[in-house]
Amino acid sequence: MEDKNLNVHYAAIDIGSNAVRLLIKQVEEDTEGKANFRKEMLLRVPLRLGFDVFAMGKISEEKEKNLMRLMKVFRHMMKIYDVEAFRACATSAMRDAQNGKDIIKRIKKKTGIEIEIIDGQEEAKTIYNNHNEYMEDRNGNYMYVDVGGGSTEINLLSQGTLVCSRSYNIGTVRILNQAVTDAEWERLKNDMQELAASYEKTNIIGSGGNINKLYKLADKKDKRKQRITVDTLKKLHEELKALSVEERMEKYQLKPDRADVIVPAGDIFLNIAEWIHATHIYVPVIGLADGIIDELYVQHKQEQEAS
């Protein structure tokens, strides 16, 4: 029993609206049964499915071919790393694509990878699950905000307990495509203000590639606590917003697929911070893929204990 969980590899595939990721982690247990998660590989490819979906309502034939090619590569990578178990999840863009389910059937037939389209609520809860790795010592009230290309997932944590999970069709790629309704912005604003009234002194835990990049770019940061002030983010955001995409790429060494979405991401984080009166944003490196691997590990452990 002691050795069963040692040196086990798990993988997560996250098919988002801006990028597609493969995360592979090795999970080791010490003599007391505490799990240590170590990232073995992260491969991120900016397929940008959302630009098709939010403009045309479906995924183009060219991007379907590239997604198929990528899934074949991911399958080989998981074999090389001797992955014990994996889960593939698709989020906002695939949820909204008219041809999403048909594409998933073709991918399963040709690669053996079964992709699940998860709704916003499940996405939010799965993201929260990686508190197994990152949230053990955090007390107080926190708004856990994951900003993606097609949606924003919200989890309210109070004293380490999940109070509620919500999802909004507000994302960076949607904003660039002018595909976010005023009603959805209003729903997010009203919900945040209502929750802030019941849970005072709430700060933000940010998730997603954009907030990670903003944290790295910020001049002032508290590295020990892995956080920046909302005022620091505001200043950086204003500097980025004043530049063209090309100028952002040159000045901040940003890739093209980051340089355009980083400004709408800042808009989302800063709006939420204003509505809940947050002063700080914590930026641990976490996301949907981490949550998926946490779930796989817990499920595997429960199965072994039952056997």
C-alpha positions, 0 to 999 in steps of 0.5 A: 500500500505504501508504494502504490501512489509513489511516482505516479504521473497524471495529465490534464488537457485544457481546451480553452478559448485562447490556448490549449494546454497539456499539463503533466505532473508527477505526484509523490507521497511521503512516508506520512502520506502527504502528496507532493505535486511536481510539474513535469511538463506544460505545453501551451499552444495558442489555437485561439478557437474563440476567435472563430466561435465568437465571430462565426458561431463555429470552429473553422475546418482549419482550426479543427485540423490543428486541434486534431493534430495537437491531440495526436501530439498530446497522446504521444507525450502522455505515452512518453511520460507513462501517464497513469490517468488523464482528463481532457476538458473543453470550456467556453469556446467549445461550449458555444461552438455549433460543431463542437460535439461533432469535432469531439466525436471525430477526435475520439475516433482518431486519437482515443482522447475523450474530450468533455465539454464542461459547463461554467459551474463545473469549470469553476469548481474544478479550478477551486479543487487545486486548493489541495496544493495552494490554499492550505494556509489561507484564511479570511475572505477571497474571491477566486477569479479565473479569467479565460478567453470565453468566460470568467469563473468566480469562487468565493472562499471564506475561511477556506470553505467554498461558499459559491461558484459562478460563471460569466460569459465574459472573457478576453477573446469575447471582449475583443470580438465585442461579444459580451452583452451589457446584461452579462456585465451588469449581472457580474457587477450586481453579484459581486456587489451583493457578495461584497456586502455579506463578506467584507475585506475580500481580496482576489486570488487571480488565476489564468495566464494573463494575471500571471503575466501581469504579476511578472510585469509589475514593478512592485510586488510582494514576492513572499506573499505572491501578491500585488496591490490593485493600485499597482495593477491599475498603473500597469494596466493604464500603461499597457492600454495606452500602447498598440498590440505591436508596442506591447509586444516590443516593450514588454516582450509579449507574444502576439496571443498575449499582447492583445488579450492582456488588456481586456483581462486587466479590465475584468480583474480591475472591475471585480476589484472595484466592485468588491473593494479589494486591495490586493490580488494574490497570484499563485500559478494555478488553473483548470489543469491543476484542478483536474490533476488534483481530482485525478489524484484524489479519485485514484487514492480513493480507488486504491484505498477501497481495493 
